Every structure is written in C-alpha cells, then in structure tokens.
Amino acid sequence: MTMRSHLRSHLRSYLGNRIGIGLVGLALVGGGGYVMSVRLDRPRDPVMDLASLTAGRPWAWPLAAGVALLLALAATRWLLSALGWRRCGSRTASGIAMLGVALRGVDGIAGIKVRIVGERRMRVSLSLRPEADLPEVVARLDHSAISRARGAVDLPDLPAVARLHVRRR
C-alpha cells in the first residue's frame, strides 16, 4: 500500500464516521419529530399499534428481528472501532521526544505519538497540517527519526509502523 492510498483510506474512515453519525442523528430526529407530530394530532390514540401492523404478515416479526440484530451488530462494531478497540501497547515519552528532535525544523507537524506494542513493534503516528512538507517528513522518518526513537526505547531492531494523518485544516 502506498503512502497516498493509506492517507486516503485513513481520511475516508474519519469521513465515514462523521457521515454515519450524521445519518443516525437525522434518522433519530426525524423519527422523534414524526412521533411528536402524531401525538399532538391525536393525543388519545396509541402512537404505534404493533398488533394491527403485523396482522396477516407472519414474516414481519422474523424480518424485524433480523434487521434489529444486523443494526445492533453494525452499531457495536462501529462503537468499538470509534473507542479505539484495536489500540494496544504503551506510550513512550522518550520515543516521542527523540522523534520530535529528529523532526525539528519541519513545518506543519501538529502531533506525535509513539507506542510500543509488546516489544514486538513500534507504532509511530504523526498528525500533519495541510501545509506540511510530506516528502521531507517521510525522508526524515526513513533516515534518522525512526532509528532515534528505537534507540530511545533501547530496542534497536524493533520493527516500526508509521502512520501519517494529514488534517484538512
């Protein structure tokens, strides 16, 4: 996977979360507005009569249960990924400091995170502003920054994964 395609897929996941949250919010607001309007028009009538809705349709209850189960599974997966379910490892301040020293002078760096995942690998996450010089950041990461961060945590042969997130603003 190239750097550009990785950046595009990372940006798409944030956009997907925002679109998903917006659609769920619109559906909830629309459903609530409909229920309130029905309730105001006919205050003594029930808002929804499920017995008359499913009368003569034996397939309605299994279909509703299946749809509810799929929605619950999708919502659970979405929430777990948004909460950082896959994040593991521990942050290392010395790795962050050495990465900051190695990237000193590069404009547009908004945030640096370094995690050590069970002494098996190092995860480096950089948050960049749009005006950042991406080729310069990648060159510094390749030449000196990652090796300095590895040296700071006393694991010179540790495999490293670097993730770059370019902000929109």
C-alpha positions as CSV (number, residue, x, y, z in Angstrom):
1,M,0.0,0.0,0.0
2,T,1.4,3.3,-1.0
3,M,1.6,6.3,1.3
4,R,-1.1,8.2,-0.6
5,S,-3.6,5.3,-0.7
6,H,-3.0,4.8,3.0
7,L,-3.7,8.5,3.7
8,R,-6.8,8.4,1.5
9,S,-8.2,5.4,3.3
10,H,-7.5,7.0,6.7
11,L,-9.3,10.2,5.7
12,R,-12.2,8.1,4.4
13,S,-12.6,6.4,7.8
14,Y,-13.0,9.7,9.6
15,L,-15.4,11.0,6.9
16,G,-17.3,7.7,7.1
17,N,-17.7,8.1,10.9
18,R,-18.9,11.7,10.5
19,I,-21.4,10.7,7.8
20,G,-22.6,7.7,9.8
21,I,-23.1,9.8,12.9
22,G,-25.0,12.5,10.9
23,L,-27.3,9.9,9.3
24,V,-28.1,8.3,12.6
25,G,-28.8,11.7,14.1
26,L,-31.1,12.7,11.2
27,A,-33.0,9.4,11.5
28,L,-33.5,9.8,15.2
29,V,-34.5,13.5,14.9
30,G,-36.9,12.6,12.0
31,G,-38.4,9.6,13.9
32,G,-38.8,11.7,17.1
33,G,-40.4,14.6,15.2
34,Y,-42.9,12.2,13.5
35,V,-43.9,10.6,16.8
36,M,-44.4,14.0,18.4
37,S,-46.5,15.2,15.5
38,V,-48.7,12.1,15.7
39,R,-49.0,12.5,19.4
40,L,-50.0,16.2,19.1
41,D,-52.6,15.4,16.4
42,R,-54.2,12.5,18.2
43,P,-53.4,12.7,21.9
44,R,-55.5,9.7,23.0
45,D,-54.6,7.3,20.2
46,P,-51.6,5.0,20.6
47,V,-48.5,6.1,18.7
48,M,-47.9,2.7,17.2
49,D,-50.1,-0.4,17.3
50,L,-47.9,-3.4,16.5
51,A,-50.7,-5.9,16.6
52,S,-52.5,-4.3,13.6
53,L,-49.2,-3.6,11.8
54,T,-48.2,-7.3,11.8
55,A,-51.7,-8.8,11.3
56,G,-51.7,-11.2,8.3
57,R,-47.9,-10.9,7.9
58,P,-46.2,-13.9,9.6
59,W,-42.9,-12.9,8.1
60,A,-42.9,-9.4,9.8
61,W,-41.6,-10.4,13.2
62,P,-38.6,-12.6,12.0
63,L,-37.7,-9.8,9.5
64,A,-37.8,-7.2,12.2
65,A,-35.7,-9.3,14.5
66,G,-33.1,-9.9,11.7
67,V,-32.9,-6.2,10.9
68,A,-32.6,-5.3,14.6
69,L,-29.8,-7.9,15.0
70,L,-27.9,-6.6,12.0
71,L,-28.3,-3.0,13.2
72,A,-27.1,-3.9,16.7
73,L,-24.0,-5.7,15.3
74,A,-23.1,-2.9,13.0
75,A,-23.6,-0.3,15.8
76,T,-21.5,-2.4,18.2
77,R,-18.6,-2.7,15.7
78,W,-18.8,1.0,14.9
79,L,-18.7,2.0,18.5
80,L,-15.8,-0.4,19.4
81,S,-13.7,0.9,16.5
82,A,-14.5,4.6,17.4
83,L,-13.5,3.9,21.0
84,G,-10.1,2.6,19.9
85,W,-10.8,-1.1,20.4
86,R,-7.7,-2.1,18.5
87,R,-5.3,0.2,20.3
88,C,-2.8,-1.6,22.3
89,G,0.6,-1.0,23.7
90,S,2.0,1.7,25.8
91,R,3.1,5.3,25.0
92,T,6.8,6.1,25.4
93,A,7.7,9.7,26.2
94,S,11.4,9.2,25.3
95,G,10.4,7.9,21.9
96,I,8.2,10.9,21.4
97,A,10.9,13.2,22.5
98,M,13.5,11.7,20.1
99,L,11.1,11.8,17.2
100,G,10.4,15.4,18.0
101,V,14.2,16.2,18.0
102,A,14.6,14.3,14.7
103,L,11.7,16.2,13.1
104,R,12.7,19.6,14.5
105,G,12.5,22.3,11.8
106,V,9.9,20.6,9.7
107,D,6.8,22.9,9.5
108,G,3.3,21.5,9.8
109,I,3.7,18.8,12.4
110,A,0.7,19.0,14.8
111,G,1.1,15.9,16.9
112,I,3.4,13.0,17.6
113,K,2.6,9.7,19.2
114,V,4.8,6.7,19.7
115,R,3.6,3.3,21.1
116,I,5.5,0.2,21.9
117,V,3.3,-2.9,21.3
118,G,4.6,-5.8,23.4
119,E,8.2,-5.3,22.4
120,R,7.2,-6.7,19.0
121,R,6.8,-3.4,17.1
122,M,6.7,0.3,17.4
123,R,3.7,2.4,16.2
124,V,4.5,6.0,15.2
125,S,1.6,8.3,14.5
126,L,2.1,11.8,13.1
127,S,-0.6,14.3,12.7
128,L,0.2,16.9,10.0
129,R,-1.4,20.1,8.9
130,P,-2.1,20.6,5.2
131,E,0.8,22.8,4.6
132,A,3.3,20.2,5.9
133,D,6.1,19.1,3.6
134,L,5.2,15.4,3.3
135,P,8.3,14.3,1.3
136,E,10.5,15.9,3.9
137,V,8.7,14.2,6.8
138,V,8.9,10.8,5.1
139,A,12.6,11.3,4.3
140,R,13.4,12.3,7.9
141,L,11.4,9.3,9.2
142,D,13.3,7.0,6.9
143,H,16.8,8.4,7.6
144,S,17.0,9.3,11.2
145,A,13.8,9.7,13.2
146,I,12.7,6.1,13.5
147,S,16.2,4.9,14.4
148,R,16.5,7.6,17.1
149,A,13.1,6.6,18.5
150,R,14.2,2.9,18.5
151,G,17.4,3.9,20.3
152,A,15.5,5.9,22.9
153,V,13.5,2.8,23.9
154,D,16.6,0.5,23.8
155,L,15.2,-1.7,21.1
156,P,17.3,-1.0,18.0
157,D,15.9,-3.8,15.9
158,L,12.2,-3.2,16.6
159,P,10.0,-3.1,13.5
160,A,8.2,0.2,13.2
161,V,4.9,1.2,11.5
162,A,4.5,4.9,10.8
163,R,1.1,6.4,10.2
164,L,0.7,9.9,8.8
165,H,-2.6,11.8,9.2
166,V,-2.9,14.9,7.2
167,R,-5.6,17.2,8.6
168,R,-8.0,19.1,6.4
169,R,-7.4,22.4,8.4
